[in-house]
Amino acid sequence: MLKIKDNVDLKELEKYKFKPVNYINQRIHKFVTIMADKEINSITIGEDRVLHYNQMSVHNELDNVLYDLIKDGLVEKVDD
């Protein structure tokens, strides 16, 4: 699975258009792509810093922001 590195300040995600969201009893960061007023895919980063990807579309593509996070060295691969 992919995870944001521990040494990365989560505020830095805002320059990638992630928005902090209060969700139930935790704070998450979420990136959403919207098409025709519908959320078609989203990347959520929880308090555990793990990236959760949800795609509700017929398009089998990852959003470019995921590649940007990897390219800029903010993401690491961890075992389950």
C-alpha positions in Angstrom: 0.0 0.0 0.0 1.1 3.6 -0.4 1.5 6.0 2.4 2.6 9.6 2.9 6.0 9.6 4.5 6.1 10.4 8.2 8.5 13.3 7.8 6.1 15.2 5.4 3.9 17.9 6.9 0.3 17.2 5.8 -0.2 21.0 5.2 2.1 20.5 2.2 -0.6 18.5 0.6 -2.6 21.6 0.1 -0.4 22.7 -2.8 -1.6 19.5 -4.5 -5.2 20.6 -4.0 -5.9 18.3 -1.1 -8.4 19.8 1.4 -8.4 19.1 5.1 -11.8 17.7 6.1 -13.2 16.8 9.5 -14.8 13.4 9.2 -16.5 11.9 12.2 -13.7 11.7 14.9 -10.7 12.2 12.6 -9.2 14.7 10.3 -8.6 13.5 6.7 -7.2 15.2 3.6 -9.1 14.6 0.4 -8.5 15.3 -3.3 -11.6 15.1 -5.5 -12.1 15.2 -9.2 -15.6 16.3 -10.2 -17.2 15.9 -13.6 -20.8 16.9 -14.4 -21.5 17.7 -10.8 -20.5 14.1 -9.7 -17.5 13.0 -7.8 -15.8 10.6 -10.2 -12.6 9.8 -8.2 -11.0 10.8 -5.0 -7.9 10.2 -3.0 -8.2 10.3 0.8 -5.4 10.4 3.3 -6.4 9.4 6.8 -4.7 10.0 10.1 -2.7 6.8 9.4 -1.3 8.6 6.3 -2.3 5.7 4.0 -3.7 6.7 0.6 -7.1 5.4 -0.1 -8.2 5.6 -3.7 -11.9 5.5 -4.8 -12.9 5.6 -8.4 -16.5 5.8 -9.4 -16.1 6.1 -13.1 -15.8 4.1 -16.3 -12.4 5.7 -16.7 -9.7 3.3 -15.5 -7.1 6.1 -14.8 -5.4 7.2 -11.7 -5.4 10.9 -11.2 -2.2 12.8 -12.1 -1.9 14.1 -8.5 -0.9 10.6 -7.3 1.9 10.5 -9.8 3.0 14.0 -8.7 3.1 12.9 -5.0 5.3 9.9 -6.0 7.6 12.0 -8.2 8.1 14.6 -5.5 9.1 11.9 -3.0 6.2 12.3 -0.6 5.0 8.7 -0.9 6.5 5.4 0.2 5.4 1.9 -0.3 4.7 -0.1 3.0 3.7 -3.6 3.6 0.1 -4.4 4.8 
